[in-house]
Amino acid sequence: MSEVMPNLEGLLREALAPIEPPAELAARLEGTLTSITEMAADELEAWELSAMRDPRNWVRPAAAIVAGGAAGAALVVLRARRRTRSATGLNGVRDAAERAVRDLERETRKLLGER
Protein backbone atom coordinates (compact mmCIF):
# COMPACT_ATOMS: atom_id res chain seq x y z
CA MET A 1 0.00 0.00 0.00
CA SER A 2 2.86 2.41 0.76
CA GLU A 3 4.28 1.78 -2.72
CA VAL A 4 1.05 2.99 -4.31
CA MET A 5 0.92 6.31 -2.44
CA PRO A 6 4.19 7.84 -3.72
CA ASN A 7 3.24 6.81 -7.24
CA LEU A 8 -0.20 8.37 -6.79
CA GLU A 9 1.29 11.57 -5.41
CA GLY A 10 3.71 11.77 -8.33
CA LEU A 11 0.90 11.24 -10.81
CA LEU A 12 -1.21 13.93 -9.16
CA ARG A 13 1.70 16.36 -9.09
CA GLU A 14 2.35 15.69 -12.77
CA ALA A 15 -1.34 15.99 -13.71
CA LEU A 16 -1.85 19.25 -11.83
CA ALA A 17 1.34 20.95 -12.99
CA PRO A 18 0.65 24.33 -14.64
CA ILE A 19 1.04 24.48 -18.40
CA GLU A 20 1.66 27.47 -20.61
CA PRO A 21 -1.01 28.20 -23.23
CA PRO A 22 0.04 28.37 -26.87
CA ALA A 23 1.56 31.68 -27.92
CA GLU A 24 -1.12 32.39 -30.53
CA LEU A 25 -3.99 31.81 -28.08
CA ALA A 26 -4.05 35.44 -26.90
CA ALA A 27 -4.10 36.71 -30.48
CA ARG A 28 -6.92 34.32 -31.45
CA LEU A 29 -8.91 35.27 -28.36
CA GLU A 30 -8.44 38.97 -29.02
CA GLY A 31 -9.55 38.52 -32.63
CA THR A 32 -12.64 36.60 -31.59
CA LEU A 33 -13.60 39.15 -28.95
CA THR A 34 -13.07 42.00 -31.42
CA SER A 35 -15.29 40.34 -34.01
CA ILE A 36 -18.04 39.70 -31.43
CA THR A 37 -17.90 43.35 -30.35
CA GLU A 38 -18.08 44.53 -33.97
CA MET A 39 -20.98 42.20 -34.81
CA ALA A 40 -22.90 43.42 -31.77
CA ALA A 41 -22.29 47.04 -32.77
CA ASP A 42 -23.46 46.30 -36.33
CA GLU A 43 -26.61 44.62 -34.98
CA LEU A 44 -27.42 47.61 -32.80
CA GLU A 45 -26.68 50.02 -35.64
CA ALA A 46 -29.08 48.21 -37.98
CA TRP A 47 -31.87 48.16 -35.41
CA GLU A 48 -34.67 50.65 -35.91
CA LEU A 49 -36.21 52.56 -33.04
CA SER A 50 -39.67 52.12 -34.54
CA ALA A 51 -39.41 48.44 -33.62
CA MET A 52 -39.45 49.35 -29.90
CA ARG A 53 -43.23 49.17 -29.80
CA ASP A 54 -43.31 45.40 -30.08
CA PRO A 55 -41.55 43.62 -27.17
CA ARG A 56 -40.90 40.59 -29.38
CA ASN A 57 -38.34 42.69 -31.24
CA TRP A 58 -36.35 43.46 -28.09
CA VAL A 59 -34.55 40.11 -27.93
CA ARG A 60 -31.94 40.69 -30.64
CA PRO A 61 -30.86 44.16 -29.46
CA ALA A 62 -30.77 42.98 -25.85
CA ALA A 63 -28.63 40.00 -26.82
CA ALA A 64 -26.36 42.28 -28.84
CA ILE A 65 -25.95 44.63 -25.87
CA VAL A 66 -25.11 41.77 -23.51
CA ALA A 67 -22.76 39.96 -25.92
CA GLY A 68 -21.06 43.14 -27.11
CA GLY A 69 -20.66 44.47 -23.58
CA ALA A 70 -19.21 41.22 -22.26
CA ALA A 71 -16.84 40.83 -25.22
CA GLY A 72 -15.78 44.47 -24.98
CA ALA A 73 -15.09 44.18 -21.25
CA ALA A 74 -13.12 40.97 -21.76
CA LEU A 75 -11.13 42.64 -24.53
CA VAL A 76 -10.29 45.59 -22.29
CA VAL A 77 -9.12 43.26 -19.52
CA LEU A 78 -7.10 41.11 -21.94
CA ARG A 79 -5.28 44.10 -23.43
CA ALA A 80 -4.65 45.66 -20.03
CA ARG A 81 -3.20 42.41 -18.68
CA ARG A 82 -0.93 42.08 -21.70
CA ARG A 83 0.41 45.60 -21.16
CA THR A 84 0.87 44.97 -17.45
CA ARG A 85 2.79 41.76 -18.08
CA SER A 86 5.00 43.32 -20.72
CA ALA A 87 5.86 46.30 -18.51
CA THR A 88 9.04 46.00 -16.52
CA GLY A 89 10.26 47.76 -13.43
CA LEU A 90 7.00 48.13 -11.54
CA ASN A 91 7.76 49.46 -8.09
CA GLY A 92 5.16 48.04 -5.77
CA VAL A 93 1.53 47.13 -5.77
CA ARG A 94 0.33 50.74 -5.91
CA ASP A 95 2.18 51.44 -9.17
CA ALA A 96 0.80 48.26 -10.70
CA ALA A 97 -2.75 49.18 -9.67
CA GLU A 98 -2.41 52.72 -11.06
CA ARG A 99 -1.03 51.41 -14.33
CA ALA A 100 -3.88 48.87 -14.59
CA VAL A 101 -6.49 51.59 -14.08
CA ARG A 102 -4.86 53.79 -16.72
CA ASP A 103 -4.69 50.87 -19.14
CA LEU A 104 -8.34 50.00 -18.55
CA GLU A 105 -9.33 53.61 -19.16
CA ARG A 106 -7.25 53.82 -22.36
CA GLU A 107 -8.61 50.56 -23.75
CA THR A 108 -12.19 51.49 -22.90
CA ARG A 109 -11.84 54.80 -24.70
CA LYS A 110 -10.27 53.05 -27.67
CA LEU A 111 -13.17 50.60 -27.92
CA LEU A 112 -15.78 53.34 -27.56
CA GLY A 113 -14.07 55.43 -30.23
CA GLU A 114 -13.15 58.32 -27.94
CA ARG A 115 -9.57 59.51 -27.92
C-alpha positions as CSV (number, residue, x, y, z in Angstrom):
1,M,0.0,0.0,0.0
2,S,2.9,2.4,0.8
3,E,4.3,1.8,-2.7
4,V,1.0,3.0,-4.3
5,M,0.9,6.3,-2.4
6,P,4.2,7.8,-3.7
7,N,3.2,6.8,-7.2
8,L,-0.2,8.4,-6.8
9,E,1.3,11.6,-5.4
10,G,3.7,11.8,-8.3
11,L,0.9,11.2,-10.8
12,L,-1.2,13.9,-9.2
13,R,1.7,16.4,-9.1
14,E,2.3,15.7,-12.8
15,A,-1.3,16.0,-13.7
16,L,-1.8,19.2,-11.8
17,A,1.3,21.0,-13.0
18,P,0.6,24.3,-14.6
19,I,1.0,24.5,-18.4
20,E,1.7,27.5,-20.6
21,P,-1.0,28.2,-23.2
22,P,0.0,28.4,-26.9
23,A,1.6,31.7,-27.9
24,E,-1.1,32.4,-30.5
25,L,-4.0,31.8,-28.1
26,A,-4.1,35.4,-26.9
27,A,-4.1,36.7,-30.5
28,R,-6.9,34.3,-31.4
29,L,-8.9,35.3,-28.4
30,E,-8.4,39.0,-29.0
31,G,-9.5,38.5,-32.6
32,T,-12.6,36.6,-31.6
33,L,-13.6,39.1,-28.9
34,T,-13.1,42.0,-31.4
35,S,-15.3,40.3,-34.0
36,I,-18.0,39.7,-31.4
37,T,-17.9,43.3,-30.4
38,E,-18.1,44.5,-34.0
39,M,-21.0,42.2,-34.8
40,A,-22.9,43.4,-31.8
41,A,-22.3,47.0,-32.8
42,D,-23.5,46.3,-36.3
43,E,-26.6,44.6,-35.0
44,L,-27.4,47.6,-32.8
45,E,-26.7,50.0,-35.6
46,A,-29.1,48.2,-38.0
47,W,-31.9,48.2,-35.4
48,E,-34.7,50.7,-35.9
49,L,-36.2,52.6,-33.0
50,S,-39.7,52.1,-34.5
51,A,-39.4,48.4,-33.6
52,M,-39.5,49.3,-29.9
53,R,-43.2,49.2,-29.8
54,D,-43.3,45.4,-30.1
55,P,-41.6,43.6,-27.2
56,R,-40.9,40.6,-29.4
57,N,-38.3,42.7,-31.2
58,W,-36.4,43.5,-28.1
59,V,-34.6,40.1,-27.9
60,R,-31.9,40.7,-30.6
61,P,-30.9,44.2,-29.5
62,A,-30.8,43.0,-25.8
63,A,-28.6,40.0,-26.8
64,A,-26.4,42.3,-28.8
65,I,-26.0,44.6,-25.9
66,V,-25.1,41.8,-23.5
67,A,-22.8,40.0,-25.9
68,G,-21.1,43.1,-27.1
69,G,-20.7,44.5,-23.6
70,A,-19.2,41.2,-22.3
71,A,-16.8,40.8,-25.2
72,G,-15.8,44.5,-25.0
73,A,-15.1,44.2,-21.3
74,A,-13.1,41.0,-21.8
75,L,-11.1,42.6,-24.5
76,V,-10.3,45.6,-22.3
77,V,-9.1,43.3,-19.5
78,L,-7.1,41.1,-21.9
79,R,-5.3,44.1,-23.4
80,A,-4.7,45.7,-20.0
81,R,-3.2,42.4,-18.7
82,R,-0.9,42.1,-21.7
83,R,0.4,45.6,-21.2
84,T,0.9,45.0,-17.5
85,R,2.8,41.8,-18.1
86,S,5.0,43.3,-20.7
87,A,5.9,46.3,-18.5
88,T,9.0,46.0,-16.5
89,G,10.3,47.8,-13.4
90,L,7.0,48.1,-11.5
91,N,7.8,49.5,-8.1
92,G,5.2,48.0,-5.8
93,V,1.5,47.1,-5.8
94,R,0.3,50.7,-5.9
95,D,2.2,51.4,-9.2
96,A,0.8,48.3,-10.7
97,A,-2.7,49.2,-9.7
98,E,-2.4,52.7,-11.1
99,R,-1.0,51.4,-14.3
100,A,-3.9,48.9,-14.6
101,V,-6.5,51.6,-14.1
102,R,-4.9,53.8,-16.7
103,D,-4.7,50.9,-19.1
104,L,-8.3,50.0,-18.6
105,E,-9.3,53.6,-19.2
106,R,-7.2,53.8,-22.4
107,E,-8.6,50.6,-23.8
108,T,-12.2,51.5,-22.9
109,R,-11.8,54.8,-24.7
110,K,-10.3,53.0,-27.7
111,L,-13.2,50.6,-27.9
112,L,-15.8,53.3,-27.6
113,G,-14.1,55.4,-30.2
114,E,-13.1,58.3,-27.9
115,R,-9.6,59.5,-27.9
